[in-house]
Amino acid sequence: MARIDPDELATGLVRVDDEGLIEWANRSAAALLAPVGVSLHGRNIHHLSPALGEWVRRVLDQGRSLHAPEARIDESETAVDAYLHPVEGGVLVELHAISERVRQRAMTERADRQQALGRMARQLAHELRNPLAGVRGAAQLIASRDGDETSARHAAMIQREVDRITALLERFGENGSGRRSRINLHRILSETVELIAAERHGRLRIEQDFDPSIPELIADESQLHQLFVNLLRNGVQADADSIRLSTRIERNSPLLDRPSEHAVVIDFDDNGRGVPESLREKLFLPLVSGHDQGTGFGLAVAQQIARHHGGLVEYQPLDAGSRFRVRLPLTRASSTEPAHG
């Protein structure tokens, strides 16, 4: 088996002697504890980080391992999972940077708040259905009268707009229930691409770069289809003429409720106008749209579906365009699950 170079590890490793002096540290630990180019060898761990110094002292005194989760090791915003283990003549310190996990958790909490607002919107949609039905019925009565073509035309317009609003409310008002089964993610993506490409009559180039190692998943196929359709149409509404779809497995994803699990990552990169900075924080709220032809429901529904599956949709600005990144838990299909498609 090939020997692993400690300097190539993302985990910071520090060996401290029983006097608290650093005997050795790898590159990742140096990046966390000292300015660039400053050697840690021979430095007192307590002077570099009083918190680490105190934990080292405890391990030396008690002779047993210590775990400090999501701890601050200095006055900056740097947070780590710290593991300290007694070894002969000192302590071995492991430092796992978790800034990405903290960032993703903040995003997840924001998405959950948005989802709560979405539930309020769905309740409002439910309350609006009856009065909308009354408006439509009145418009039908007006349209049925003879001899007034102008009123009939206006009544027909009212009926069309009521139907459009009702369809939007029903689309957003879905409660997330659905049938989950074994699905082939790439087949659903390819079918979605085919649909959107047909709608654009060849005016949209869609590139697909899929990881063939992704296994079948357990998910609601119709909901994922809607999620992918909404994200592709969002790019079209942003005047993109090129969209790139890519998939990969993200191991030990910081996003998920159980960070040790893996995720499937699906990136939708477009070369459209992008999202104004003023809209980015509220982009997934209902009725928020940066497009003239947008309804304000597409991204809210996409986020709702992702959260229903235990995942998240994230927006990232690109130099030219936008990236919408979908993370879904890598929930493998077992042989006992029914196949679908």
N, C-alpha and C positions, 0 to 999 in steps of 0.2 A: 504494500500500500504506500502511495506517495506521501511524503512528509509534508505537512501543512506549515506554511510560513506564517508565524503569528502576526507579522506586519501586514499580511493580506487580509486579516480578519476585520470585520466591521465591529466586533466586540472589543472594547478596550480592556487590556490586561495589564495589571500592575502587581509586581511582587514587592512587598514591604518587609523589612527585617523587624526584629523584635524591639528595635529602638525607634521605629517609625520612619526609617530612612528608606527611600526607594532604591531597590537594587536593580530593577529592570522594568521597562514599560514598552509596550508595542506602539505602533504609529497611531492607532485609533485612540489610545489612552492619552498620548501626547497632545493630540488635537483637541481633546476635551479639557485637559488640565493646564495647558501652558500655551503661551503665544507661539506662533510658527517659528521654528528654528531654535527654540529654547530646550535644552536637555533636561530631562527629569532625574537623571541618575544622581544619586546622593542627596536629593532634595528631601526635606522633611514633609511628609504627607500632610501633617496638620497645618503647615504654613501655606500649602497649596489649596487645601480645602479643610477648614475646621470640621465640617460635617464628616468627611471621610476619615479624618484623624480620630474623631471620637468613635466612629464605628470600628476602626482598626484597634483602638485601645480596648473596646469591649470584647472583641474577638480574642485578643491576646489574654485578657483577664479571665474570660469564661471558657475559652478553649472550644467554642462551638461556632458553627456558621451563623451568619446573619444576613437577612434579606431586607433591603430598604427599597420598596417599590415607588416608582415615580417621585424620586427625591431630587431636590436641588443640591447640586454639589458646589455651587458658588453663588455669587450675587447676580449672575446673569439669568436668562430664561432657560438655560440648559437644564433639562430634566433627564434622569436616567433611572433604569432599574439597576440597583447595585447589589451584587452578591459578594460576600466576603467569607473566605474559607480559611481555617487555620491550616498551615503547612509547617513542615519542620523548619524552625528558625524564624518564623514570621507569618505573614498573611498574604494570600492571593486574592486580589480584588478583580472582579468582573464588572464592567460598566457597559450596559446596553442602552444606547441612545434611543429615546422614545419620542422625540419631537414630532415625528410624522404621525405616530399614534395619537398624540395629544391633539394635533391639528385635525386629524380625521375624526376624532371623537367630537371636537367642537362642531365640525361640519355635520356630523350625525345628529347632535343635539339640536342644531339649527333646523335640520330637515324634519326632526320630530316636532318642533314648534310649528313649522310650516304645515306639517300633516295635521296638527291639532286645529290650525286655522282652516285647513281643508275640510275637516269634519264639520266645523261650523258652517262652512259654505255649503256642504251637502245638506245640512239641516235646513238652511235657507232655501236651497233649491227645492227641497220637499215642500216647504211652505208656499213656494211660488207656483207650483204645478197647478193647483186648483184655480187660482185667479187667472192664470194664463189660459187654462181651458175655458174659463168663462169669456175671456176676451176673444178667443178663437170662435166660440159659439156665436157670440154677437156679430162677429165679422161675417160668419156664414149666413146669418139671417139677412144682413145688409146686402150681401152678394146675391141672395136669392130674389131680391125685389126686381121687378121688371121695369125697364124704361130709364134707368139711371146708370148709364155706362161708366161715368166717372166714379160714382160711389162704389160700383161693383169692382172696378179696377183697384181702387184704394183698399177695399175690403180684402181682395185677393192678396194684395201686398201685405196687409196686416196678418193674414193667415200664414203666409210664407215666413214672415219674420218671427211669428210666434212659434212655428214649427222649428225654425233654426235655433231659437233660444232654448226650446224644450229639448232638442237633441243635444245641445251643449250641456244642459243641466243633467240630463240622463247619463251622458258620457262621464261627467265628473262625479255624479252621484253614486256610481258603482261602489259597493262596500268592500271590494277586494276579495270577495269570496269567489272561488273557482275550483276547477278540478285540476289537480296536479298529477303528473304522470312522467314517465321517462321521455325526455326530449333530446333531440340533436340540435344543439345551439346553432351550429353553422348552417344547418338546413333552414332553420327559421330566419336567420340573417339573410341567407341567399334569396329566399322567397320574398322577403321584405325589400331587398335591393331590386329584384325584378319588378315588383309592383311600382316602386317610386320611379324607376327608370322608365317604365311604360308611361307613367303620368307625365313625365317631362319630355317624351317623344325624342329621346336621343340628345337632349340639350344638357344632360348632366352626366359627368364621368364619375363612376363610383369604383374605387379600387378596393380589393379585398385581400387582406393579409391575415390568414387565420392559422392559429396554432393547432396542428393536427393531433396533438397529444391530449387535448381537452376531451374528457370522457362525456358520456351521456349524463345529463343532470336531471334532478327532480324539480319540476317547475310547472307553472300554468302556461301552456303554449299560447293560448289566445291573448293572454295578458302581455307576455313578452313580445309577441308580434305587435301589439299596440304600442308598447314602449319603444320599440325600434322604429316603427312607422313615425311616431311623434318626433323622435330625434332627427330622422332623415328629413322630414318635412320642415322642421325648424331650420335646418341648413338651407333648404330650398328657399324659404321665406327670407333668409338673410342674403339672398342673391348669390349663393354659392353655385359655381358651375363644376366644382370638383369636391368630392367627399371621399375620404379614405377610412375604411373600417379595418380595425385590427383587433385580434384577441390574443390573450396570453394568460398564463396562470401566475398569480401573485402569491408567493409562499409566505406564510406567517403574516398575513395581511393585518395592518394596524387598524383597518376600518371596522372590522366585524365586532359584534358584541363579545365574542370570544377571540381575542387577538391571535391565539395560536393557530387558528384555522386558516386555510387557504381560500383565495377568492379567484373567480374568473373576472378578468378585466376586459371590457369592450370599449375601445376608443372610437369616437366619431369625430374625425378632424375635417373641418370644412374651410374653404377659402372665402367665406362670405364677409359681411361687414363687421362681424363681431358684436359684442354686447357693450353698450355704454356703461362706464364704471358706476354711474348712479343707480343702475338696475341690478348689478351683480349680486348684492346681498339679498335681494327679494325676488330673484329671478324665478324661483320655483313656487312662488305664491300664486293662487288663482287670480285671474284677471290682470296679471302683469305680463306685458308683452313689449318687446323692443321692435316689433315689425308692424308695418302698416296693415298687413293682412292677417296678423295674428289674432287669435281669440283670447289669449291669456290662459287657456286651459291645457294646452299641449304639454308643456314642461311640468305643470303641476300634476297632471295625470301620470306622466312618466316617473316622477319622483314617488308618487303614491304607489305605483306598481313595484318599483324597486324596493321601497321600504316594506311592502307587503311580503316580499321575498327575502327580507333580511339584509338587503343591500342598500345602495345609495347611488344617486347620480350627482356628479361633480362637474362644475364648469371651470375651465382653465382658458385664459386668453392666450392666443398664439400671435406671433409676429404679423401674420396675415390670416385672420379668421378666428375660429373658435374650436375648442376641444370639449366635447361632452364625454366624460368618462363614467361608464357604468361598472360598478362592482357588484357581483352577486356571489353569495357563498358557494363554494365548490361542494355542493351536496351531491355526492355520487349516486347514480341509480344502482340499486341492488338487483340481483337476478329475479327477485320476487315482485318487483314493481311492474305494473302493466306498461307495455310499450305503446307509444303513440306516434304514428307516422313512421 
